[in-house]
Amino acid sequence: MIRRTRKRYERVGDARYLTFSCYRREPLFDDDRIRRVFTEQLMHAREAMGFGVLAWVIMPEHVHVLVMPEPPDVTVTRVLQTLKRRSSARSLEIIRGSAPDRIAGLCDANGLTRFWQKGGGYDRNIYSRDELIEKINYIHENPVRRGLVKYSHEWAWSSARAHRGMETEWREIDVV
């Protein structure tokens, strides 16, 4: 089978809207410990690599992140590799310990256990402030559209509260 690769346009100064999914779109983010692993890794990678996090949300089977990959040597590919590799290993440890029966469904044809769907997911350069605001709103309203909460700021696993200036455990975002 031929593996398609997605062209990434690494333009300095462009915000990037990223979506990536759990393996086979399994709802692996149904455990707060796993959501915490990803959130902590996002904040750690942000600080270590120096990229901006403008908005984010963790849904049951996928993640949306709006990043500003700066400095110039920080590419979206590196950001994704860092986030996925570290969060995957720790999350799979949690699943093995608390729900070992789920592991069989996360094995690919080669017998490798996967947390993330293969590939880079969805990646879009954001060129205008209007589009940036639209993506931030889309990200924050995702749990509302799904029926997980009534108001976006009620979902603990996003940057919606921080954008509204509300108290939150996850204060480290770069407000635009």
MDAnalysis code that builds the backbone (N, CA, C; Angstrom):
import MDAnalysis as mda
import numpy as np

u = mda.Universe.empty(528, n_residues=176, atom_resindex=np.repeat(np.arange(176), 3), trajectory=True)
u.add_TopologyAttr("name", ["N", "CA", "C"] * 176)
u.add_TopologyAttr("resid", np.arange(1, 177))
u.add_TopologyAttr("resname", ["MET", "ILE", "ARG", "ARG", "THR", "ARG", "LYS", "ARG", "TYR", "GLU", "ARG", "VAL", "GLY", "ASP", "ALA", "ARG", "TYR", "LEU", "THR", "PHE", "SER", "CYS", "TYR", "ARG", "ARG", "GLU", "PRO", "LEU", "PHE", "ASP", "ASP", "ASP", "ARG", "ILE", "ARG", "ARG", "VAL", "PHE", "THR", "GLU", "GLN", "LEU", "MET", "HIS", "ALA", "ARG", "GLU", "ALA", "MET", "GLY", "PHE", "GLY", "VAL", "LEU", "ALA", "TRP", "VAL", "ILE", "MET", "PRO", "GLU", "HIS", "VAL", "HIS", "VAL", "LEU", "VAL", "MET", "PRO", "GLU", "PRO", "PRO", "ASP", "VAL", "THR", "VAL", "THR", "ARG", "VAL", "LEU", "GLN", "THR", "LEU", "LYS", "ARG", "ARG", "SER", "SER", "ALA", "ARG", "SER", "LEU", "GLU", "ILE", "ILE", "ARG", "GLY", "SER", "ALA", "PRO", "ASP", "ARG", "ILE", "ALA", "GLY", "LEU", "CYS", "ASP", "ALA", "ASN", "GLY", "LEU", "THR", "ARG", "PHE", "TRP", "GLN", "LYS", "GLY", "GLY", "GLY", "TYR", "ASP", "ARG", "ASN", "ILE", "TYR", "SER", "ARG", "ASP", "GLU", "LEU", "ILE", "GLU", "LYS", "ILE", "ASN", "TYR", "ILE", "HIS", "GLU", "ASN", "PRO", "VAL", "ARG", "ARG", "GLY", "LEU", "VAL", "LYS", "TYR", "SER", "HIS", "GLU", "TRP", "ALA", "TRP", "SER", "SER", "ALA", "ARG", "ALA", "HIS", "ARG", "GLY", "MET", "GLU", "THR", "GLU", "TRP", "ARG", "GLU", "ILE", "ASP", "VAL", "VAL"])
u.atoms.positions = np.array([
    [0.841, -1.181, 0.000],
    [0.000, 0.000, 0.000],
    [0.887, 1.245, 0.000],
    [0.540, 2.194, -0.805],
    [1.277, 3.455, -0.885],
    [0.794, 4.368, 0.228],
    [1.742, 4.892, 0.975],
    [1.391, 5.799, 2.066],
    [1.437, 7.224, 1.557],
    [0.316, 7.899, 1.670],
    [0.265, 9.295, 1.248],
    [0.848, 10.167, 2.343],
    [1.591, 11.164, 1.925],
    [2.123, 12.119, 2.891],
    [1.501, 13.474, 2.619],
    [1.310, 14.204, 3.678],
    [0.702, 15.522, 3.577],
    [1.808, 16.564, 3.483],
    [1.665, 17.471, 2.550],
    [2.610, 18.570, 2.404],
    [2.362, 19.579, 3.516],
    [3.410, 19.951, 4.206],
    [3.309, 20.959, 5.255],
    [3.993, 22.229, 4.760],
    [3.343, 23.339, 4.950],
    [3.890, 24.629, 4.550],
    [4.399, 25.333, 5.799],
    [5.692, 25.257, 6.002],
    [6.320, 25.806, 7.204],
    [6.673, 27.270, 6.975],
    [5.674, 28.140, 7.025],
    [5.909, 29.576, 6.852],
    [6.041, 30.229, 8.221],
    [7.139, 30.915, 8.434],
    [7.363, 31.621, 9.697],
    [6.268, 32.667, 9.869],
    [5.677, 32.697, 11.046],
    [4.650, 33.684, 11.350],
    [3.233, 33.191, 11.170],
    [3.058, 32.009, 10.572],
    [1.711, 31.453, 10.420],
    [1.339, 30.643, 11.651],
    [0.151, 30.896, 12.164],
    [-0.405, 29.996, 13.170],
    [-0.807, 28.724, 12.441],
    [-0.853, 27.610, 13.170],
    [-1.204, 26.329, 12.560],
    [-2.316, 25.671, 13.359],
    [-3.349, 25.286, 12.642],
    [-4.492, 24.590, 13.220],
    [-4.284, 23.099, 12.982],
    [-4.122, 22.335, 14.067],
    [-3.816, 20.910, 13.976],
    [-4.929, 20.083, 14.601],
    [-5.241, 18.983, 13.967],
    [-6.164, 17.999, 14.524],
    [-5.513, 16.643, 14.353],
    [-5.447, 15.874, 15.428],
    [-4.939, 14.516, 15.309],
    [-5.769, 13.615, 16.202],
    [-5.903, 12.362, 15.758],
    [-6.870, 11.434, 16.343],
    [-6.210, 10.243, 17.009],
    [-6.927, 9.676, 17.956],
    [-6.511, 8.427, 18.579],
    [-6.618, 7.295, 17.557],
    [-5.867, 6.250, 17.786],
    [-5.847, 5.106, 16.882],
    [-7.254, 4.563, 16.682],
    [-7.617, 4.381, 15.425],
    [-8.940, 3.891, 15.020],
    [-10.079, 4.732, 15.597],
    [-9.755, 5.974, 15.922],
    [-10.720, 6.923, 16.519],
    [-11.371, 6.364, 17.786],
    [-10.605, 5.565, 18.498],
    [-11.068, 5.032, 19.783],
    [-11.138, 6.181, 20.787],
    [-12.120, 6.192, 21.666],
    [-12.226, 7.266, 22.669],
    [-11.248, 7.050, 23.831],
    [-9.967, 7.161, 23.536],
    [-8.938, 6.901, 24.545],
    [-8.805, 8.033, 25.556],
    [-9.359, 9.193, 25.225],
    [-9.333, 10.316, 26.169],
    [-10.579, 10.310, 27.052],
    [-11.058, 9.130, 27.400],
    [-12.205, 9.029, 28.300],
    [-11.759, 8.909, 29.757],
    [-10.485, 9.049, 30.000],
    [-9.897, 8.925, 31.330],
    [-9.163, 10.236, 31.637],
    [-9.507, 10.868, 32.751],
    [-8.869, 12.140, 33.111],
    [-7.355, 12.018, 33.237],
    [-6.868, 10.857, 33.659],
    [-5.413, 10.688, 33.784],
    [-4.743, 10.804, 32.413],
    [-5.382, 10.266, 31.396],
    [-4.815, 10.328, 30.047],
    [-4.938, 11.742, 29.489],
    [-6.044, 12.408, 29.779],
    [-6.181, 13.809, 29.352],
    [-5.108, 14.670, 30.020],
    [-4.863, 14.379, 31.286],
    [-3.841, 15.132, 32.020],
    [-2.453, 14.892, 31.412],
    [-2.154, 13.658, 31.051],
    [-0.869, 13.342, 30.416],
    [-0.678, 14.204, 29.175],
    [-1.698, 14.254, 28.313],
    [-1.556, 15.039, 27.091],
    [-1.406, 16.527, 27.406],
    [-2.228, 17.032, 28.308],
    [-2.180, 18.457, 28.637],
    [-0.823, 18.835, 29.225],
    [-0.324, 18.022, 30.135],
    [0.993, 18.299, 30.714],
    [2.083, 18.244, 29.649],
    [1.977, 17.288, 28.727],
    [2.975, 17.188, 27.658],
    [2.902, 18.386, 26.724],
    [1.699, 18.848, 26.431],
    [1.536, 20.038, 25.589],
    [2.217, 21.241, 26.238],
    [1.986, 21.439, 27.532],
    [2.582, 22.580, 28.231],
    [4.098, 22.430, 28.356],
    [4.553, 21.205, 28.599],
    [5.994, 20.960, 28.694],
    [6.675, 21.209, 27.344],
    [6.099, 20.673, 26.274],
    [6.682, 20.849, 24.938],
    [6.677, 22.317, 24.542],
    [5.622, 23.012, 24.899],
    [5.523, 24.446, 24.603],
    [6.704, 25.189, 25.212],
    [6.966, 24.897, 26.470],
    [8.055, 25.592, 27.155],
    [9.425, 25.148, 26.634],
    [9.608, 23.859, 26.442],
    [10.909, 23.332, 26.018],
    [11.266, 23.743, 24.591],
    [10.275, 23.782, 23.706],
    [10.543, 24.062, 22.293],
    [10.319, 25.524, 21.929],
    [9.583, 26.248, 22.754],
    [9.384, 27.669, 22.520],
    [8.306, 28.022, 21.519],
    [7.356, 27.120, 21.284],
    [6.261, 27.464, 20.373],
    [5.073, 27.989, 21.168],
    [4.243, 28.775, 20.522],
    [3.066, 29.324, 21.174],
    [1.886, 28.372, 21.075],
    [1.101, 28.306, 22.143],
    [-0.157, 27.554, 22.141],
    [-1.266, 28.586, 22.261],
    [-2.042, 28.740, 21.191],
    [-3.084, 29.762, 21.147],
    [-4.429, 29.239, 21.616],
    [-4.703, 27.966, 21.373],
    [-5.954, 27.340, 21.822],
    [-5.802, 25.830, 21.694],
    [-6.568, 25.095, 22.510],
    [-6.532, 23.635, 22.436],
    [-7.789, 23.063, 23.069],
    [-8.107, 21.836, 22.670],
    [-9.192, 21.084, 23.294],
    [-8.891, 19.600, 23.129],
    [-9.197, 18.843, 24.157],
    [-9.103, 17.388, 24.098],
    [-10.523, 16.846, 24.060],
    [-10.836, 16.147, 22.991],
    [-12.121, 15.481, 22.829],
    [-11.917, 13.996, 23.127],
    [-12.977, 13.208, 23.231],
    [-12.787, 11.799, 23.587],
    [-11.855, 11.017, 22.656],
    [-11.865, 11.321, 21.355],
    [-11.059, 10.541, 20.418],
    [-10.139, 11.379, 19.537],
    [-10.051, 12.667, 19.790],
    [-9.143, 13.506, 19.006],
    [-8.797, 14.776, 19.773],
    [-7.830, 15.502, 19.216],
    [-7.331, 16.731, 19.829],
    [-7.263, 17.808, 18.751],
    [-7.623, 19.038, 19.124],
    [-7.395, 20.208, 18.271],
    [-6.407, 21.106, 19.011],
    [-5.395, 21.586, 18.304],
    [-4.419, 22.502, 18.888],
    [-4.124, 23.590, 17.859],
    [-4.125, 24.825, 18.316],
    [-3.748, 25.958, 17.476],
    [-2.410, 26.456, 18.006],
    [-1.364, 26.303, 17.202],
    [-0.017, 26.629, 17.658],
    [0.608, 27.699, 16.777],
    [1.605, 28.353, 17.346],
    [2.443, 29.297, 16.615],
    [3.860, 28.732, 16.710],
    [4.322, 28.002, 15.658],
    [5.620, 27.333, 15.740],
    [6.787, 28.296, 15.570],
    [7.217, 28.876, 16.670],
    [8.370, 29.766, 16.687],
    [9.331, 29.230, 17.732],
    [10.585, 29.411, 17.661],
    [11.381, 30.070, 16.633],
    [11.394, 29.291, 15.316],
    [12.074, 29.840, 14.280],
    [12.013, 29.250, 12.940],
    [12.403, 27.769, 12.853],
    [13.253, 27.295, 13.751],
    [13.672, 25.890, 13.679],
    [12.646, 24.936, 14.288],
    [11.576, 25.464, 14.860],
    [10.515, 24.625, 15.422],
    [9.469, 24.405, 14.333],
    [9.425, 23.191, 13.823],
    [8.465, 22.856, 12.773],
    [7.271, 22.130, 13.374],
    [6.176, 22.131, 12.657],
    [4.993, 21.399, 13.107],
    [5.310, 19.912, 13.217],
    [6.118, 19.404, 12.315],
    [6.507, 17.993, 12.383],
    [7.187, 17.690, 13.712],
    [8.115, 18.550, 14.128],
    [8.796, 18.343, 15.420],
    [7.832, 18.469, 16.589],
    [6.932, 19.438, 16.526],
    [5.940, 19.615, 17.591],
    [5.093, 18.352, 17.716],
    [4.584, 17.855, 16.596],
    [3.742, 16.656, 16.621],
    [4.508, 15.439, 17.121],
    [5.735, 15.258, 16.654],
    [6.533, 14.116, 17.107],
    [6.737, 14.164, 18.612],
    [7.066, 15.324, 19.127],
    [7.296, 15.473, 20.562],
    [6.026, 15.194, 21.351],
    [4.933, 15.807, 20.950],
    [3.665, 15.614, 21.661],
    [3.200, 14.166, 21.609],
    [3.191, 13.607, 20.425],
    [2.648, 12.261, 20.251],
    [3.513, 11.198, 20.921],
    [4.810, 11.269, 20.732],
    [5.692, 10.231, 21.270],
    [5.595, 10.162, 22.794],
    [5.734, 11.294, 23.441],
    [5.755, 11.281, 24.909],
    [4.383, 11.006, 25.516],
    [3.357, 11.596, 24.946],
    [2.019, 11.361, 25.507],
    [1.556, 9.936, 25.233],
    [1.955, 9.368, 24.114],
    [1.569, 8.002, 23.761],
    [2.124, 6.998, 24.764],
    [3.402, 7.070, 25.028],
    [4.036, 6.106, 25.930],
    [3.391, 6.137, 27.311],
    [3.213, 7.317, 27.862],
    [2.632, 7.430, 29.206],
    [1.167, 7.017, 29.222],
    [0.426, 7.360, 28.180],
    [-0.995, 7.012, 28.123],
    [-1.187, 5.507, 27.995],
    [-0.368, 4.859, 27.180],
    [-0.477, 3.405, 27.033],
    [-0.147, 2.684, 28.335],
    [0.775, 3.234, 29.127],
    [1.057, 2.661, 30.452],
    [-0.196, 2.694, 31.319],
    [-0.904, 3.805, 31.296],
    [-2.137, 3.936, 32.085],
    [-3.172, 2.921, 31.610],
    [-3.339, 2.796, 30.302],
    [-4.323, 1.848, 29.763],
    [-3.944, 0.418, 30.132],
    [-2.676, 0.067, 30.009],
    [-2.236, -1.292, 30.372],
    [-2.539, -1.595, 31.836],
    [-2.389, -0.593, 32.695],
    [-2.618, -0.802, 34.120],
    [-4.077, -0.804, 34.528],
    [-4.900, -0.032, 33.846],
    [-6.294, 0.114, 34.290],
    [-7.314, -0.583, 33.397],
    [-6.989, -0.795, 32.135],
    [-7.934, -1.432, 31.203],
    [-7.164, -2.280, 30.194],
    [-6.468, -3.320, 30.671],
    [-5.617, -4.109, 29.776],
    [-6.370, -4.752, 28.610],
    [-7.659, -4.967, 28.755],
    [-8.458, -5.554, 27.674],
    [-8.549, -4.631, 26.458],
    [-8.319, -3.339, 26.642],
    [-8.367, -2.383, 25.527],
    [-7.132, -2.460, 24.633],
    [-6.040, -2.979, 25.157],
    [-4.770, -2.982, 24.423],
    [-4.869, -3.762, 23.115],
    [-5.550, -4.895, 23.112],
    [-5.653, -5.711, 21.890],
    [-6.231, -4.904, 20.729],
    [-7.178, -4.026, 21.006],
    [-7.789, -3.207, 19.966],
    [-6.907, -2.077, 19.477],
    [-5.768, -1.893, 20.128],
    [-4.852, -0.818, 19.750],
    [-3.615, -1.335, 19.020],
    [-3.627, -2.625, 18.669],
    [-2.497, -3.217, 17.957],
    [-2.721, -3.127, 16.455],
    [-1.677, -2.705, 15.746],
    [-1.779, -2.626, 14.287],
    [-1.410, -3.974, 13.666],
    [-1.361, -4.034, 12.348],
    [-1.091, -5.286, 11.631],
    [0.288, -5.859, 11.949],
    [1.214, -5.008, 12.385],
    [2.565, -5.459, 12.736],
    [2.703, -5.816, 14.209],
    [1.616, -5.735, 14.956],
    [1.652, -6.058, 16.376],
    [2.093, -4.910, 17.264],
    [2.276, -3.727, 16.688],
    [2.663, -2.559, 17.485],
    [1.430, -1.964, 18.151],
    [1.564, -1.611, 19.412],
    [0.466, -0.968, 20.124],
    [0.527, 0.520, 19.843],
    [-0.584, 1.082, 19.409],
    [-0.640, 2.491, 19.012],
    [-1.636, 3.250, 19.878],
    [-1.286, 4.480, 20.159],
    [-2.235, 5.390, 20.801],
    [-2.811, 6.335, 19.751],
    [-1.950, 6.823, 18.860],
    [-2.344, 7.803, 17.851],
    [-2.553, 7.153, 16.494],
    [-3.480, 7.708, 15.745],
    [-3.671, 7.313, 14.351],
    [-2.403, 7.676, 13.592],
    [-1.999, 6.838, 12.659],
    [-0.797, 7.118, 11.866],
    [-0.962, 8.400, 11.065],
    [0.154, 9.050, 10.816],
    [0.145, 10.244, 9.984],
    [0.104, 11.515, 10.802],
    [0.125, 12.613, 10.096],
    [0.187, 13.914, 10.748],
    [-1.153, 14.523, 11.094],
    [-2.240, 13.866, 10.709],
    [-3.553, 14.429, 10.993],
    [-3.868, 15.585, 10.058],
    [-4.696, 16.477, 10.519],
    [-5.113, 17.636, 9.732],
    [-4.253, 18.826, 10.136],
    [-3.757, 19.552, 9.162],
    [-2.855, 20.678, 9.412],
    [-3.233, 21.798, 8.452],
    [-3.521, 22.959, 9.006],
    [-3.905, 24.095, 8.157],
    [-3.178, 25.350, 8.630],
    [-2.549, 26.044, 7.695],
    [-1.953, 27.342, 7.999],
    [-3.079, 28.359, 8.151],
    [-2.925, 29.251, 9.108],
    [-3.912, 30.303, 9.356],
    [-3.280, 31.618, 8.912],
    [-3.946, 32.284, 7.975],
    [-3.361, 33.468, 7.342],
    [-3.919, 34.797, 7.840],
    [-5.100, 34.795, 8.442],
    [-5.701, 36.074, 8.837],
    [-6.179, 36.023, 10.285],
    [-6.322, 37.199, 10.859],
    [-6.825, 37.288, 12.230],
    [-8.263, 36.768, 12.320],
    [-9.083, 37.053, 11.317],
    [-10.464, 36.554, 11.321],
    [-10.498, 35.026, 11.347],
    [-9.655, 34.407, 10.542],
    [-9.606, 32.945, 10.515],
    [-9.078, 32.399, 11.841],
    [-8.129, 33.105, 12.436],
    [-7.585, 32.709, 13.727],
    [-8.682, 32.707, 14.790],
    [-9.459, 33.770, 14.854],
    [-10.556, 33.865, 15.824],
    [-11.594, 32.780, 15.555],
    [-11.893, 32.539, 14.278],
    [-12.867, 31.496, 13.923],
    [-12.393, 30.125, 14.411],
    [-11.106, 29.817, 14.258],
    [-10.572, 28.519, 14.699],
    [-10.559, 28.414, 16.220],
    [-10.229, 29.491, 16.904],
    [-10.268, 29.472, 18.369],
    [-11.689, 29.173, 18.835],
    [-12.660, 29.847, 18.260],
    [-14.060, 29.598, 18.631],
    [-14.480, 28.170, 18.298],
    [-14.076, 27.684, 17.135],
    [-14.410, 26.309, 16.747],
    [-13.848, 25.315, 17.762],
    [-12.585, 25.506, 18.125],
    [-11.931, 24.621, 19.093],
    [-12.693, 24.627, 20.410],
    [-12.983, 25.809, 20.925],
    [-13.630, 25.910, 22.235],
    [-15.070, 25.421, 22.236],
    [-15.763, 25.550, 21.124],
    [-17.167, 25.122, 21.055],
    [-17.324, 23.636, 20.734],
    [-16.244, 22.955, 20.426],
    [-16.324, 21.540, 20.068],
    [-17.020, 20.692, 21.135],
    [-16.687, 20.816, 22.420],
    [-17.390, 20.018, 23.434],
    [-18.877, 20.367, 23.549],
    [-19.231, 21.604, 23.250],
    [-20.642, 22.024, 23.285],
    [-21.386, 21.357, 22.134],
    [-20.819, 21.427, 20.938],
    [-21.461, 20.795, 19.772],
    [-21.640, 19.300, 19.985],
    [-20.719, 18.675, 20.679],
    [-20.772, 17.241, 20.932],
    [-21.749, 16.898, 22.054],
    [-22.196, 17.911, 22.811],
    [-23.120, 17.657, 23.912],
    [-22.439, 17.239, 25.201],
    [-21.137, 17.483, 25.309],
    [-20.400, 17.124, 26.520],
    [-20.631, 18.137, 27.638],
    [-20.876, 19.384, 27.265],
    [-21.163, 20.462, 28.216],
    [-22.137, 21.434, 27.561],
    [-22.727, 22.288, 28.382],
    [-23.638, 23.292, 27.842],
    [-22.881, 24.527, 27.354],
    [-21.834, 24.904, 28.095],
    [-21.033, 26.087, 27.765],
    [-19.565, 25.686, 27.651],
    [-18.853, 26.306, 26.725],
    [-17.464, 25.915, 26.458],
    [-16.569, 26.004, 27.691],
    [-16.796, 26.990, 28.540],
    [-15.926, 27.148, 29.711],
    [-16.147, 26.057, 30.764],
    [-17.177, 25.225, 30.593],
    [-17.412, 24.121, 31.528],
    [-16.513, 22.915, 31.237],
    [-15.949, 22.848, 30.044],
    [-15.093, 21.717, 29.673],
    [-13.690, 21.978, 30.210],
    [-13.257, 21.162, 31.153],
    [-11.966, 21.371, 31.818],
    [-10.773, 21.147, 30.897],
    [-10.968, 20.409, 29.812],
    [-9.850, 19.977, 28.981],
    [-9.731, 20.817, 27.717],
    [-9.700, 22.129, 27.920],
    [-9.499, 23.062, 26.811],
    [-8.972, 24.380, 27.359],
    [-8.662, 25.267, 26.448],
    [-8.175, 26.592, 26.830],
    [-9.304, 27.616, 26.914],
    [-10.553, 27.184, 26.825],
    [-11.688, 28.121, 26.811],
    [-11.732, 28.990, 28.065],
    [-11.529, 28.398, 29.222],
    [-11.570, 29.174, 30.474],
    [-10.450, 30.218, 30.499],
    [-9.266, 29.825, 30.083],
    [-8.136, 30.763, 30.075],
    [-8.408, 31.928, 29.128],
    [-9.013, 31.653, 27.981],
    [-9.329, 32.718, 27.025],
    [-10.352, 33.692, 27.585],
    [-11.169, 33.228, 28.503],
    [-12.174, 34.102, 29.116],
    [-11.641, 34.784, 30.375],
    [-10.386, 34.526, 30.716],
    [-9.793, 35.126, 31.906],
    [-10.257, 34.476, 33.193],
    [-10.772, 33.262, 33.104],
    [-11.282, 32.550, 34.275],
    [-10.175, 31.708, 34.909],
    [-10.375, 31.384, 36.169],
    [-9.448, 30.520, 36.898],
    [-9.377, 29.156, 36.207],
    [-8.158, 28.682, 36.003],
    [-7.969, 27.378, 35.362],
    [-6.636, 26.786, 35.778],
    [-6.594, 25.491, 35.791],
    [-5.341, 24.805, 36.087],
    [-4.340, 24.984, 34.949],
    [-4.850, 25.180, 33.728],
    [-4.015, 25.234, 32.531],
    [-3.926, 26.671, 32.027],
    [-3.195, 27.510, 32.725],
    [-3.106, 28.931, 32.389],
    [-2.136, 29.227, 31.259],
    [-1.285, 28.293, 30.952],
    [-0.206, 28.572, 30.009],
    [-0.672, 28.532, 28.561],
    [-1.326, 29.596, 28.129],
    [-1.653, 29.752, 26.715],
    [-1.162, 31.124, 26.294],
    [-1.041, 31.289, 25.022],
    [-0.599, 32.563, 24.475],
    [-1.813, 33.241, 23.865],
    [-2.409, 34.154, 24.598],
    [-3.640, 34.809, 24.158],
    [-3.323, 35.786, 23.037],
    [-4.171, 35.759, 22.009],
    [-3.971, 36.646, 20.851],
    [-4.830, 37.877, 20.981],
])
